[in-house]
Amino acid sequence: MSSSNFLVLLKTFTESLERAFTANDIELLKTDYDAARASDNDKKTALHQAFRDMLLTKTQDIPAIEGFISFAVNSCRRDMTVATMPVVLLGDIFDAVTLDRAEQIFTYVENNVAIWKEEFFFTACKHNLLRMCNDLLRRLSRSQNTVFCGRILLFLAKFFPFSERSGLNIISEFNLENITEYGMDANEMIVEQLSAGTDPEVEAEVGTEENKLKIDYNLYCKFWALQDFFRNPNQCYNKVQWKTFATHAGSVLSAFSSFKLEEHRPSNTSTSKPSAEGPAAVCPMEEDQIREAGHFFAKFLTNPKLLSLQLSDSNFRRSVLVQFLILFQYLNSTVKFKAETHVLTTAQGDWLKETETLVYRLIEESPPNGKKFADTARHMLMREELWNSWKNEGCKEFKRPEAVLDEGSSGTGTASGATSSSATPASSGGGRPPAKRLRRPLGDLIRESTKQGKFYMGNPEITRLWNLCPDNLQACKGTDRNFLPSLETYLENPKEKQDPSFEWRALRLLARQSPHFFTLFNTPCYKVSDYLDSVRKKIQKDKLDSKLEHAIQEETAPANAEPAEAEGEGLVGDEENEQMDSELLKTEQLTPEDKNTHKTLAVSKEQLSELAPSIGRDWKKLATKLGYSADEIQYFESENATVADQCCHLLTLWFDDDMDASLDNLAYILEGLEMMSAADAVKQMITLLSDKVEEVSE
C-alpha cells in the first residue's frame, strides 16, 4: 500500500470514527468502512491507526476512554479491526497517563474480564494483556502501590486458566533472592544508646509496669534471623539449622506470650462522649473503620530502634505468626518435589504440633477480632492443602462437566429436564440438541460375532486385534514373535556397536545362548568390548572345530554300514557330542597352574608404595569409590603426613580387608574414575608380577 493511499484512508476513517463515536453508532463506521475501495488488510491498518490517534486526545476523560475502548471492541466483532485492538489501545493509554489515572482505568479492565476471556479475544490478546500488566507492575512500587499491584495479579489469576503453565510454580521453587538485611554491630548499638542518653547496660522495655517485655540486641537478631528460614524452609531439615530455628522461634514466641496487646481504643475525639466521671467513654473500633485505617506493608523495616514499636503493632505480630503457620504446613505436607531426605523426625513433628497450637492461641489473643482472624487463617491453610494436592497430581486442567443424555431416554420428560440446566454452550442457543443415534443391543452384537467364530470386545480396534489370533497361547508361540537375533550376528553387526546399550544387550544374549558366559578366561579383560571380542573369536573357533570333526567322522565311517549299526553309531555320536560339550566346558575351567597365574597376585607394601605416587592427590576420589566414609578418609589424613603415605595406607587396608581386592579390580576402578596414568601403572605391575610367576613355575 502506498503512503498516499494510506493517508487518504486514515483521514477518511478518522472523520468517520469521530462521527460514529459521537453518535455512539457503530453502523456509521461500518458503512464508511465497507464503502472504502481498498483491500481488507489496508483498511484494517488505517482504521487501527485512526483508533490509536483518536485515543490519545482523550487522556483526561476517563469515562470517554472506557466508552472508546468498548467502541473498539464492537468494531472488532464486526471484523473491521484485528482482535488485539482493544488491548493495544489500553496499553497506549496506560503509557500516556499517570499512575493515579491508570489505577482508575484498570477498573474497566477488571470489570470486563469476561470479554477478554471470550474465545475470539483470548487467543489473540492473552500475550498482549500479560505484557501490558507486566509493564504496569514494573512502573509500580511494591511498598507504596501494594493494593494496585495486588489488583493486577488478581486480574491475571482470573483471566488465565488455573492450568496455565506460565503462572504456576510447577516445581515448588522458593524466592531465594528475597533476603532480609538487618542489624548493626553491638558496638554501634551501644553508641546509639549513649548518644540518646540511655545506659547501654539497661535493656529496652515495652509495655506497662505490669506487662513489660525486655528487648535486647540478642532478641532482635533472633527475631530477624527467622526470616531466612521463612525464605527457605528446606533449611529446617538440616539438624544443625533445625536447632537454630527451634531456639530462635522459642525465644520470639516467648516474647510474644509475655507481652500481651490490648484492645485498640479510639482517641478522645469529637466522636467520643465524656462520661460523668470525666474520661471519655471508649468503645472498640468498628470493622469498617479498621479496614479503612489499615496500612499494608510488603516488607517491614529492620532498624533495631523500631522493634519495640513493631512488637506493639497487631498487624506486624499477625504477619510473623502467619509466617510460622505457613512454614509449619510446608514441613508437614507431602510435596511432590521434596527430596527424599526432607523428612521430619518424631520429636520434630511433636514440637511443630505444640508450637502450632501456641501460635494459634497468640493469634486469637491479638486484637482486633483475634478469634475471627485465627479461623480465617486456618481456613486458608486448609484450602492451600487442596492446591498442594492438585500440584502433586500434575496440575490437571479444570473443565466443566459436559451434559450427557441417557442413551435409553428419548430426550423428553425428566431426563431432558434434568440436563437442560447443564447444557453446553453449543446447545443453549434455543435449538433442540441433536438426537443421539441408538446403539444396537449388546446381546445381538455378541451373538452375531459368535456365529462368525469371532469375539466381540466392545471396541472396534480391540475387537480387530483380538481376532487376529483368538488362541492367546498359540499367538505367543508364533515364530514372528521371536525378536532375538543370534549371538554371532549381533556381535558382528557394526551398526549395533554404535548403540550405547550394545554391550549390555550382548551380555544378555551371551547369557541366554552360550555357555561361555559362565566360564572364566585365562586372560583378564579390563573392558567389556575386549571380553565380547574374545568371546566372538572363541565361538568361531569352536564352530570350525566342530565342522572339522564332523567331516573327519564322515570320512572314517564305513560306507556299507547296516542301518542297525548306523543307529547305534548315531547313539554313540550323541553320547560323544554330550561328552564333547562337557569337555568344552572343562577346557574353559582353569587348571591349577592357570589359577596360580590368574589368582589375585600377592602385593607387598613396598609395591603399593610404588603405586601410591601415580594416584597422587586423587586418592580421596578412589577412597570414596572403594566405599570409605568421610570419617575414615579423615583418619587416613590424620595418621599420615604425606599424600603418598595416605594413599599407601588406603591401598594396604583395602587389600587386607576386602575379599575382592586385586590389582585387576584396582585397574578397572581407576579406568572408571578416568585416572588413566594410575591405571597404566597398575597394569604394568600386573605384567611384571605375572612374568615373575611364570618364571618361578618354569
C-alpha positions as CSV (number, residue, x, y, z in Angstrom):
1,M,0.0,0.0,0.0
2,S,1.4,3.4,-1.0
3,S,1.8,6.1,1.6
4,S,-0.7,8.4,-0.2
5,N,-3.4,5.8,-0.2
6,F,-2.8,5.1,3.5
7,L,-3.1,8.8,4.4
8,V,-6.3,9.1,2.4
9,L,-7.8,6.1,4.2
10,L,-6.5,7.4,7.6
11,K,-8.2,10.8,7.1
12,T,-11.4,9.2,5.9
13,F,-11.6,6.8,8.8
14,T,-10.6,9.4,11.4
15,E,-13.5,11.6,10.4
16,S,-15.9,8.7,10.2
17,L,-14.7,7.4,13.6
18,E,-15.3,10.8,15.3
19,R,-18.9,11.0,13.9
20,A,-19.7,7.4,14.8
21,F,-18.3,7.7,18.3
22,T,-20.0,10.9,19.0
23,A,-23.3,9.4,17.8
24,N,-22.5,6.1,19.6
25,D,-23.4,4.3,16.4
26,I,-21.1,1.6,15.1
27,E,-23.1,1.2,11.9
28,L,-22.0,4.6,10.7
29,L,-18.4,3.4,10.9
30,K,-19.3,0.1,9.3
31,T,-20.9,1.8,6.3
32,D,-17.9,4.0,5.6
33,Y,-15.6,1.0,6.1
34,D,-17.4,-1.1,3.5
35,A,-17.6,1.9,1.1
36,A,-13.8,2.4,1.1
37,R,-12.1,1.0,-2.0
38,A,-9.1,-0.9,-0.7
39,S,-8.1,-4.4,0.5
40,D,-9.2,-5.5,3.9
41,N,-5.7,-5.5,5.2
42,D,-5.1,-1.9,4.1
43,K,-8.4,-0.8,5.6
44,K,-7.8,-2.5,8.9
45,T,-4.3,-1.0,9.2
46,A,-5.6,2.5,8.5
47,L,-8.6,2.2,11.0
48,H,-6.2,0.7,13.6
49,Q,-4.1,3.9,13.4
50,A,-7.2,6.1,13.5
51,F,-8.3,4.5,16.8
52,R,-4.8,5.0,18.3
53,D,-4.5,8.6,17.2
54,M,-8.0,9.5,18.5
55,L,-7.5,7.8,21.9
56,L,-4.5,10.0,22.7
57,T,-6.8,13.1,22.6
58,K,-8.9,11.7,25.4
59,T,-6.3,11.1,28.1
60,Q,-8.1,13.4,30.6
61,D,-11.6,12.0,30.4
62,I,-11.7,8.5,31.9
63,P,-15.4,7.8,31.1
64,A,-14.7,8.7,27.5
65,I,-11.7,6.4,27.4
66,E,-13.8,3.5,28.7
67,G,-16.5,4.2,26.1
68,F,-13.9,4.4,23.4
69,I,-12.4,1.0,24.3
70,S,-15.9,-0.5,24.3
71,F,-16.4,1.1,20.8
72,A,-13.2,-0.6,19.7
73,V,-14.5,-4.0,21.0
74,N,-17.6,-3.6,18.9
75,S,-15.5,-2.8,15.8
76,C,-13.5,-6.0,16.3
77,R,-16.7,-8.1,16.5
78,R,-17.7,-6.6,13.1
79,D,-14.4,-7.6,11.6
80,M,-13.2,-4.0,11.0
81,T,-10.1,-4.3,13.1
82,V,-7.9,-7.1,14.5
83,A,-8.8,-8.7,17.8
84,T,-5.8,-7.2,19.6
85,M,-7.0,-3.7,19.0
86,P,-8.7,-3.0,22.4
87,V,-5.7,-4.3,24.4
88,V,-3.3,-2.3,22.2
89,L,-5.4,0.8,23.0
90,L,-5.3,0.0,26.7
91,G,-1.5,-0.3,26.6
92,D,-1.2,3.1,24.8
93,I,-3.4,4.8,27.4
94,F,-1.6,3.3,30.4
95,D,1.7,4.5,28.9
96,A,0.3,8.0,28.5
97,V,-1.3,8.7,31.9
98,T,-0.1,8.9,35.5
99,L,-0.3,6.0,37.9
100,D,-3.4,7.5,39.7
101,R,-5.3,7.6,36.4
102,A,-4.0,4.2,35.4
103,E,-5.4,2.8,38.6
104,Q,-8.9,4.2,37.8
105,I,-8.7,3.0,34.2
106,F,-7.7,-0.5,35.3
107,T,-11.1,-0.9,37.0
108,Y,-12.5,-1.1,33.4
109,V,-10.1,-3.9,32.6
110,E,-11.2,-5.8,35.7
111,N,-14.9,-5.3,35.1
112,N,-14.7,-6.6,31.6
113,V,-12.6,-9.8,32.2
114,A,-15.5,-11.8,30.7
115,I,-14.9,-10.0,27.3
116,W,-11.1,-10.8,27.4
117,K,-11.8,-14.4,28.2
118,E,-14.1,-14.9,25.1
119,E,-12.6,-17.3,22.6
120,F,-12.5,-14.5,20.0
121,F,-10.3,-12.3,22.1
122,F,-8.5,-14.7,24.5
123,T,-6.2,-16.4,21.9
124,A,-5.2,-13.2,20.2
125,C,-5.0,-10.9,23.3
126,K,-3.6,-13.1,26.1
127,H,0.1,-12.3,25.4
128,N,-0.7,-8.6,24.9
129,L,-2.6,-8.4,28.2
130,L,0.2,-10.2,30.0
131,R,2.7,-7.8,28.6
132,M,0.5,-4.8,29.5
133,C,0.1,-5.9,33.1
134,N,3.9,-6.6,33.4
135,D,4.7,-3.2,32.1
136,L,2.4,-1.7,34.8
137,L,4.0,-3.8,37.5
138,R,7.4,-2.5,36.5
139,R,6.2,1.1,37.0
140,L,4.7,0.4,40.4
141,S,6.3,0.3,43.8
142,R,5.6,-2.9,45.7
143,S,5.7,-1.0,49.0
144,Q,3.8,2.2,48.0
145,N,1.4,0.8,45.4
146,T,0.7,-2.6,47.2
147,V,-3.0,-2.6,46.6
148,F,-2.7,-1.8,42.9
149,C,-0.1,-4.5,42.4
150,G,-2.4,-7.0,44.1
151,R,-5.3,-6.0,41.8
152,I,-3.2,-6.6,38.7
153,L,-2.1,-10.0,40.0
154,L,-5.7,-11.0,40.9
155,F,-6.8,-9.9,37.4
156,L,-4.2,-12.2,35.8
157,A,-5.4,-15.0,38.1
158,K,-9.0,-14.5,36.9
159,F,-8.0,-14.1,33.3
160,F,-5.7,-17.1,32.7
161,P,-6.9,-20.6,33.4
162,F,-5.6,-22.4,36.5
163,S,-3.6,-24.8,34.4
164,E,-1.7,-22.1,32.6
165,R,1.9,-23.2,33.0
166,S,3.5,-19.8,32.8
167,G,1.6,-18.7,36.0
168,L,2.4,-21.8,38.1
169,N,5.4,-22.6,40.3
170,I,5.5,-26.1,39.0
171,I,8.5,-27.5,40.9
172,S,7.8,-25.6,44.1
173,E,10.8,-23.2,44.0
174,F,11.4,-20.6,46.7
175,N,12.2,-17.0,46.1
176,L,15.8,-17.2,47.5
177,E,16.5,-13.7,46.3
178,N,14.2,-12.2,49.0
179,I,16.9,-11.6,51.5
180,T,16.2,-9.6,54.7
181,E,19.1,-7.4,55.7
182,Y,19.1,-6.4,59.3
183,G,21.1,-5.3,62.3
184,M,24.1,-3.3,63.3
185,D,27.1,-4.4,65.4
186,A,26.6,-4.5,69.1
187,N,29.2,-1.6,69.5
188,E,27.1,0.5,67.1
189,M,24.0,-0.1,69.1
190,I,25.8,0.9,72.3
191,V,27.0,4.1,70.6
192,E,23.4,4.8,69.5
193,Q,22.2,4.3,73.1
194,L,24.9,6.5,74.6
195,S,24.1,9.3,72.0
196,A,20.5,9.0,73.0
197,G,21.4,9.5,76.7
198,T,20.5,6.0,77.8
199,D,22.5,3.4,79.7
200,P,23.7,0.6,77.4
201,E,23.5,-1.9,80.2
202,V,19.8,-1.3,80.6
203,E,17.6,-3.2,78.2
204,A,14.7,-1.5,76.4
205,E,11.3,-2.2,78.0
206,V,7.9,-2.2,76.2
207,G,4.5,-2.1,77.9
208,T,3.0,-1.1,81.2
209,E,4.5,-1.8,84.6
210,E,2.5,-5.0,85.0
211,N,3.3,-6.2,81.4
212,K,6.8,-5.5,80.4
213,L,8.9,-7.0,77.6
214,K,12.7,-6.7,77.7
215,I,14.2,-6.2,74.2
216,D,17.9,-6.6,73.8
217,Y,20.2,-7.0,70.8
218,N,20.1,-10.7,71.2
219,L,16.3,-10.9,70.8
220,Y,16.5,-8.5,67.8
221,C,19.0,-10.8,66.0
222,K,17.0,-13.9,66.7
223,F,13.7,-12.3,65.5
224,W,15.0,-11.2,62.1
225,A,17.1,-14.3,61.6
226,L,13.9,-16.3,61.4
227,Q,13.2,-14.6,58.1
228,D,15.9,-16.7,56.5
229,F,14.0,-19.8,57.5
230,F,10.7,-18.4,56.2
231,R,12.6,-17.6,52.9
232,N,14.0,-21.2,52.5
233,P,12.1,-23.7,54.7
234,N,14.3,-26.6,53.5
235,Q,16.9,-25.5,55.9
236,C,14.8,-26.9,58.7
237,Y,15.6,-30.4,57.5
238,N,19.2,-29.9,58.5
239,K,19.8,-31.0,62.1
240,V,22.0,-28.0,62.9
241,Q,19.8,-25.5,61.2
242,W,16.7,-27.0,62.9
243,K,18.2,-26.5,66.4
244,T,18.9,-22.8,65.5
245,F,15.3,-22.4,64.2
246,A,13.7,-24.0,67.2
247,T,15.8,-21.9,69.6
248,H,15.0,-18.6,67.8
249,A,11.3,-19.5,67.4
250,G,11.0,-20.4,71.1
251,S,12.6,-17.0,72.1
252,V,10.4,-15.0,69.8
253,L,7.1,-16.8,70.7
254,S,8.0,-16.5,74.4
255,A,8.4,-12.7,73.9
256,F,5.0,-12.6,72.2
257,S,3.5,-14.5,75.1
258,S,5.0,-12.3,77.8
259,F,3.8,-9.1,76.1
260,K,0.0,-9.0,75.6
261,L,-1.6,-6.5,73.2
262,E,-4.5,-4.6,74.5
263,E,-7.7,-3.9,72.5
264,H,-7.2,-0.7,70.4
265,R,-9.3,2.2,71.7
266,P,-10.1,5.4,69.7
267,S,-8.5,8.6,70.9
268,N,-10.5,11.3,72.7
269,T,-12.0,13.0,69.6
270,S,-15.3,14.6,68.9
271,T,-16.9,11.2,68.3
272,S,-16.3,10.1,71.9
273,K,-18.6,11.5,74.5
274,P,-17.2,12.2,78.0
275,S,-18.9,10.4,80.9
276,A,-19.9,11.8,84.2
277,E,-16.6,10.7,85.8
278,G,-14.6,12.8,83.3
279,P,-12.6,10.4,81.0
280,A,-14.0,9.7,77.6
281,A,-16.2,6.6,77.1
282,V,-14.2,4.2,75.0
283,C,-15.6,1.6,72.6
284,P,-13.9,-0.8,70.1
285,M,-13.4,0.4,66.6
286,E,-15.8,-1.0,64.0
287,E,-14.5,-3.4,61.4
288,D,-15.1,-0.9,58.6
289,Q,-13.1,1.8,60.4
290,I,-10.3,-0.6,61.0
291,R,-10.2,-1.7,57.4
292,E,-10.2,1.9,56.1
293,A,-7.5,2.9,58.5
294,G,-5.4,-0.2,58.0
295,H,-1.9,0.0,56.4
296,F,-0.3,-2.8,54.5
297,F,3.4,-3.2,54.0
298,A,5.1,-5.6,51.6
299,K,8.3,-5.5,53.7
300,F,8.9,-4.2,57.2
301,L,11.8,-2.0,58.3
302,T,14.6,-3.7,60.3
303,N,16.0,-0.9,62.3
304,P,16.8,-2.0,65.8
305,K,15.2,1.1,67.3
306,L,11.8,0.1,65.6
307,L,11.5,-3.4,67.1
308,S,9.9,-2.2,70.3
309,L,7.2,-0.3,68.3
310,Q,6.7,-3.2,65.9
311,L,6.0,-5.7,68.6
312,S,3.3,-3.4,69.8
313,D,1.7,-3.4,66.3
314,S,-1.0,-6.0,65.9
315,N,-0.6,-6.2,62.1
316,F,3.1,-6.8,62.4
317,R,2.6,-9.5,65.0
318,R,0.0,-11.3,62.9
319,S,2.3,-11.2,59.8
320,V,5.0,-13.0,61.8
321,L,2.7,-15.6,63.3
322,V,1.1,-16.4,59.9
323,Q,4.6,-16.9,58.5
324,F,5.1,-19.5,61.2
325,L,1.9,-21.3,60.2
326,I,2.8,-21.4,56.6
327,L,6.2,-22.8,57.4
328,F,4.8,-25.5,59.7
329,Q,2.3,-26.5,57.0
330,Y,5.0,-26.9,54.4
331,L,7.2,-29.0,56.7
332,N,4.3,-31.3,57.4
333,S,2.9,-31.5,53.9
334,T,3.7,-34.1,51.2
335,V,5.2,-32.2,48.3
336,K,6.0,-33.9,45.1
337,F,9.3,-32.2,44.5
338,K,10.7,-32.6,48.0
339,A,13.9,-34.6,48.4
340,E,13.8,-38.0,50.0
341,T,15.9,-36.8,52.9
342,H,13.4,-34.0,53.7
343,V,11.6,-35.9,56.4
344,L,10.9,-34.8,60.0
345,T,11.7,-36.9,63.0
346,T,9.1,-37.8,65.6
347,A,10.4,-35.3,68.0
348,Q,10.4,-32.5,65.4
349,G,6.8,-33.4,64.5
350,D,5.7,-33.2,68.2
351,W,7.4,-29.8,68.5
352,L,5.6,-28.5,65.5
353,K,2.2,-29.6,66.8
354,E,2.8,-27.9,70.2
355,T,4.2,-24.7,68.6
356,E,1.3,-24.5,66.1
357,T,-1.2,-24.7,69.0
358,L,0.7,-21.8,70.7
359,V,0.8,-19.7,67.5
360,Y,-3.0,-20.1,67.0
361,R,-3.5,-19.1,70.7
362,L,-1.3,-16.0,70.2
363,I,-3.3,-15.0,67.1
364,E,-6.6,-15.3,68.9
365,E,-5.2,-13.1,71.7
366,S,-4.1,-10.4,69.2
367,P,-6.8,-7.7,68.8
368,P,-8.9,-6.8,67.0
369,N,-11.1,-9.8,66.2
370,G,-8.4,-12.3,67.0
371,K,-10.7,-15.3,67.1
372,K,-12.1,-14.5,63.6
373,F,-8.6,-13.9,62.2
374,A,-7.4,-17.3,63.5
375,D,-10.4,-19.1,61.9
376,T,-9.7,-17.3,58.6
377,A,-6.1,-18.3,58.7
378,R,-7.0,-21.9,59.5
379,H,-9.5,-22.0,56.6
380,M,-7.0,-20.5,54.1
381,L,-4.3,-23.1,55.0
382,M,-6.9,-25.8,54.6
383,R,-7.6,-24.6,51.0
384,E,-3.8,-24.4,50.4
385,E,-3.7,-28.2,51.1
386,L,-6.1,-28.7,48.3
387,W,-4.0,-26.7,45.9
388,N,-0.9,-28.6,47.0
389,S,-2.7,-31.9,46.2
390,W,-3.6,-30.5,42.8
391,K,0.0,-29.7,42.1
392,N,1.1,-33.1,43.2
393,E,-1.3,-34.6,40.7
394,G,0.3,-32.7,37.8
395,C,-1.9,-29.6,37.7
396,K,-4.8,-31.1,35.7
397,E,-6.9,-28.7,33.7
398,F,-10.2,-27.7,35.2
399,K,-13.2,-28.4,32.9
400,R,-16.9,-28.1,33.4
401,P,-18.7,-31.4,33.1
402,E,-20.5,-31.7,29.8
403,A,-24.2,-32.6,29.7
404,V,-24.7,-36.3,28.8
405,L,-28.1,-37.6,27.8
406,D,-29.1,-41.1,28.9
407,E,-29.0,-43.5,25.9
408,G,-32.2,-45.1,26.9
409,S,-34.1,-41.9,27.1
410,S,-36.0,-40.3,24.2
411,G,-34.8,-36.7,25.1
412,T,-38.0,-35.7,26.7
413,G,-39.6,-35.8,30.2
414,T,-37.5,-35.9,33.3
415,A,-34.2,-36.8,31.7
416,S,-34.2,-33.9,29.3
417,G,-35.4,-31.5,32.0
418,A,-32.6,-32.6,34.3
419,T,-29.9,-31.9,31.8
420,S,-31.2,-28.7,30.3
421,S,-29.7,-26.6,33.1
422,S,-26.2,-28.0,32.4
423,A,-26.4,-27.9,28.6
424,T,-23.2,-27.0,26.8
425,P,-22.9,-23.5,25.2
426,A,-23.4,-25.1,21.8
427,S,-26.8,-26.4,22.7
428,S,-28.0,-23.5,24.7
429,G,-28.9,-21.3,21.7
430,G,-32.6,-22.2,21.8
431,G,-32.4,-25.1,19.3
432,R,-33.1,-28.7,20.2
433,P,-30.0,-30.8,20.8
434,P,-29.3,-33.3,18.1
435,A,-30.8,-36.7,18.7
436,K,-28.3,-39.5,19.5
437,R,-28.1,-42.5,17.3
438,L,-29.5,-45.6,19.1
439,R,-27.0,-48.3,19.6
440,R,-27.6,-52.0,18.8
441,P,-28.2,-54.2,21.8
442,L,-25.0,-55.7,23.1
443,G,-26.5,-59.2,23.0
444,D,-27.2,-59.0,19.3
445,L,-23.6,-57.9,18.6
446,I,-22.1,-60.8,20.7
447,R,-24.5,-63.4,19.0
448,E,-23.5,-62.2,15.5
449,S,-19.8,-62.4,16.3
450,T,-20.1,-65.8,17.8
451,K,-21.8,-67.1,14.6
452,Q,-18.8,-65.9,12.6
453,G,-16.3,-67.5,15.1
454,K,-15.1,-64.2,16.4
455,F,-15.0,-62.4,19.7
456,Y,-16.7,-59.1,20.3
457,M,-14.7,-56.9,22.8
458,G,-16.9,-53.7,22.8
459,N,-14.3,-51.6,20.9
460,P,-13.7,-51.9,17.1
461,E,-9.9,-51.7,17.4
462,I,-9.6,-54.1,20.3
463,T,-12.0,-56.5,18.6
464,R,-9.8,-56.4,15.5
465,L,-6.6,-57.1,17.4
466,W,-8.1,-59.8,19.5
467,N,-9.4,-61.7,16.4
468,L,-6.1,-61.7,14.7
469,C,-5.4,-64.9,16.6
470,P,-8.1,-65.9,19.1
471,D,-5.9,-68.5,20.7
472,N,-3.6,-66.5,23.0
473,L,-1.2,-69.3,23.8
474,Q,-0.7,-70.1,20.1
475,A,-0.2,-66.4,19.3
476,C,2.6,-66.3,21.9
477,K,4.3,-69.3,20.4
478,G,4.4,-67.8,16.9
479,T,7.8,-67.5,15.2
480,D,7.1,-64.0,14.3
481,R,7.2,-63.0,18.0
482,N,10.8,-64.2,18.4
483,F,12.7,-60.9,18.0
484,L,16.0,-62.1,19.5
485,P,18.9,-62.2,17.0
486,S,21.6,-64.8,17.1
487,L,24.7,-64.0,19.2
488,E,27.1,-64.3,16.3
489,T,25.0,-62.0,14.1
490,Y,24.6,-59.4,16.8
491,L,28.3,-59.3,17.7
492,E,29.4,-59.0,14.1
493,N,26.9,-56.2,13.2
494,P,28.9,-52.9,13.1
495,K,25.7,-50.7,13.3
496,E,24.6,-52.2,16.6
497,K,28.0,-51.4,18.2
498,Q,27.2,-47.7,17.9
499,D,24.3,-48.1,20.2
500,P,25.2,-47.2,23.8
501,S,23.3,-50.2,25.1
502,F,25.2,-52.6,22.8
503,E,27.4,-54.1,25.4
504,W,24.5,-54.7,27.9
505,R,22.4,-56.4,25.2
506,A,25.3,-58.5,24.1
507,L,25.9,-59.8,27.6
508,R,22.2,-60.7,27.9
509,L,22.3,-62.6,24.6
510,L,25.6,-64.3,25.7
511,A,24.0,-65.5,29.0
512,R,20.9,-66.8,27.1
513,Q,22.6,-68.5,24.1
514,S,26.1,-69.6,25.0
515,P,27.8,-71.4,27.9
516,H,30.9,-69.1,27.6
517,F,29.2,-66.5,29.8
518,F,29.6,-68.8,32.8
519,T,33.2,-69.8,32.2
520,L,36.4,-68.0,33.1
521,F,39.1,-66.8,30.7
522,N,42.8,-67.2,31.3
523,T,43.4,-63.6,30.1
524,P,41.8,-60.9,32.2
525,C,39.8,-58.3,30.3
526,Y,39.6,-54.7,31.5
527,K,36.9,-53.6,29.1
528,V,33.6,-55.3,28.1
529,S,34.3,-54.7,24.5
530,D,37.5,-56.7,24.7
531,Y,35.7,-59.5,26.5
532,L,33.0,-59.7,23.9
533,D,35.6,-59.7,21.1
534,S,37.4,-62.7,22.7
535,V,34.0,-64.5,23.1
536,R,33.2,-63.9,19.5
537,K,36.6,-65.4,18.4
538,K,36.2,-68.4,20.7
539,I,32.7,-69.1,19.3
540,Q,34.0,-69.0,15.7
541,K,36.9,-71.3,16.7
542,D,34.5,-73.8,18.3
543,K,32.3,-73.7,15.3
544,L,35.3,-74.5,12.9
545,D,36.5,-77.3,15.2
546,S,33.0,-78.9,15.3
547,K,32.8,-78.8,11.5
548,L,36.2,-80.3,11.1
549,E,35.5,-83.1,13.5
550,H,32.2,-83.8,11.8
551,A,34.0,-84.0,8.4
552,I,36.6,-86.5,9.8
553,Q,33.8,-88.7,11.2
554,E,32.1,-88.8,7.8
555,E,35.3,-89.8,6.0
556,T,36.2,-92.6,8.5
557,A,32.7,-94.1,8.7
558,P,32.2,-97.4,6.7
559,A,30.1,-97.0,3.5
560,N,28.4,-100.3,3.8
561,A,27.3,-100.0,7.4
562,E,23.9,-101.6,8.2
563,P,21.0,-99.5,9.5
564,A,21.2,-101.0,12.9
565,E,24.9,-100.2,13.2
566,A,24.2,-96.7,11.9
567,E,21.6,-96.2,14.5
568,G,24.0,-97.4,17.1
569,E,26.6,-95.1,15.8
570,G,24.2,-92.3,16.0
571,L,23.6,-93.0,19.6
572,V,27.3,-93.2,20.2
573,G,27.7,-89.9,18.3
574,D,25.1,-88.3,20.6
575,E,27.0,-89.5,23.6
576,E,30.2,-88.2,22.1
577,N,28.6,-84.8,21.5
578,E,27.5,-84.6,25.1
579,Q,30.9,-85.7,26.2
580,M,32.4,-83.0,23.8
581,D,30.2,-80.4,25.3
582,S,31.2,-81.4,28.8
583,E,34.9,-81.4,27.7
584,L,34.4,-78.0,26.2
585,L,33.1,-76.7,29.5
586,K,36.0,-78.4,31.2
587,T,38.6,-76.8,29.0
588,E,37.1,-73.4,29.8
589,Q,37.7,-74.1,33.5
590,L,41.0,-73.0,34.9
591,T,43.6,-75.7,35.7
592,P,45.6,-75.4,39.0
593,E,48.5,-73.9,37.0
594,D,46.2,-71.4,35.3
595,K,44.7,-70.5,38.7
596,N,48.1,-69.7,40.0
597,T,48.6,-67.2,37.2
598,H,45.1,-65.8,37.3
599,K,44.7,-65.7,41.0
600,T,44.9,-62.4,42.8
601,L,48.6,-61.6,42.7
602,A,50.1,-61.0,46.1
603,V,51.2,-57.4,46.5
604,S,53.7,-56.3,49.1
605,K,53.6,-53.0,50.9
606,E,56.7,-51.8,49.0
607,Q,54.9,-52.4,45.7
608,L,51.9,-50.4,47.0
609,S,54.2,-47.6,47.9
610,E,55.4,-47.6,44.3
611,L,51.8,-47.3,43.1
612,A,50.8,-44.5,45.5
613,P,52.6,-41.6,43.7
614,S,50.9,-42.4,40.4
615,I,47.5,-42.0,42.2
616,G,48.6,-38.8,44.0
617,R,46.1,-36.3,45.3
618,D,43.2,-38.2,43.7
619,W,43.4,-40.9,46.4
620,K,40.3,-39.4,48.1
621,K,38.2,-39.9,45.0
622,L,39.4,-43.5,44.9
623,A,38.7,-44.0,48.6
624,T,35.1,-42.8,48.1
625,K,34.7,-45.2,45.2
626,L,36.0,-48.1,47.3
627,G,33.3,-47.3,49.9
628,Y,35.2,-45.5,52.6
629,S,33.3,-42.8,54.5
630,A,34.4,-39.2,55.2
631,D,35.4,-40.1,58.7
632,E,37.7,-42.8,57.5
633,I,39.2,-40.6,54.9
634,Q,39.9,-38.0,57.6
635,Y,41.6,-40.8,59.6
636,F,44.0,-41.6,56.8
637,E,44.9,-37.9,56.6
638,S,45.5,-37.5,60.3
639,E,47.6,-40.7,60.6
640,N,49.9,-39.9,57.6
641,A,51.8,-36.8,56.9
642,T,52.3,-37.0,53.1
643,V,49.9,-37.7,50.3
644,A,51.9,-40.8,49.2
645,D,51.7,-42.3,52.7
646,Q,48.0,-41.6,52.9
647,C,47.3,-43.4,49.6
648,C,49.6,-46.3,50.6
649,H,47.7,-46.7,53.9
650,L,44.4,-46.7,52.0
651,L,45.5,-49.4,49.5
652,T,47.1,-51.6,52.2
653,L,43.9,-51.5,54.3
654,W,41.8,-52.3,51.2
655,F,43.9,-55.3,50.1
656,D,43.8,-56.6,53.7
657,D,40.0,-56.2,54.4
658,D,38.3,-56.6,51.0
659,M,37.8,-60.1,49.6
660,D,37.5,-58.8,46.1
661,A,40.7,-56.6,46.3
662,S,43.0,-57.3,43.4
663,L,45.2,-55.5,41.0
664,D,42.8,-56.3,38.2
665,N,39.9,-54.7,40.1
666,L,42.0,-51.8,41.0
667,A,42.9,-51.1,37.4
668,Y,39.3,-51.4,36.4
669,I,38.2,-49.0,39.1
670,L,40.9,-46.4,38.1
671,E,39.8,-46.6,34.5
672,G,36.2,-45.9,35.6
673,L,37.5,-42.8,37.5
674,E,39.4,-41.7,34.4
675,M,42.7,-41.9,36.2
676,M,44.4,-43.4,33.2
677,S,48.0,-42.9,34.3
678,A,47.4,-44.7,37.5
679,A,45.6,-47.5,35.7
680,D,48.5,-47.9,33.3
681,A,50.9,-48.2,36.3
682,V,48.8,-50.9,37.8
683,K,48.7,-52.8,34.5
684,Q,52.5,-52.7,34.2
685,M,52.8,-54.0,37.8
686,I,50.4,-56.9,36.8
687,T,52.6,-57.7,33.8
688,L,55.7,-57.7,35.9
689,L,54.2,-59.9,38.6
690,S,52.8,-62.3,36.0
691,D,56.2,-62.7,34.4
692,K,57.7,-63.5,37.8
693,V,55.1,-66.1,38.5
694,E,55.7,-67.8,35.1
695,E,59.5,-67.8,35.7
696,V,59.0,-69.5,39.1
697,S,56.6,-72.1,37.6
698,E,59.1,-72.9,34.8
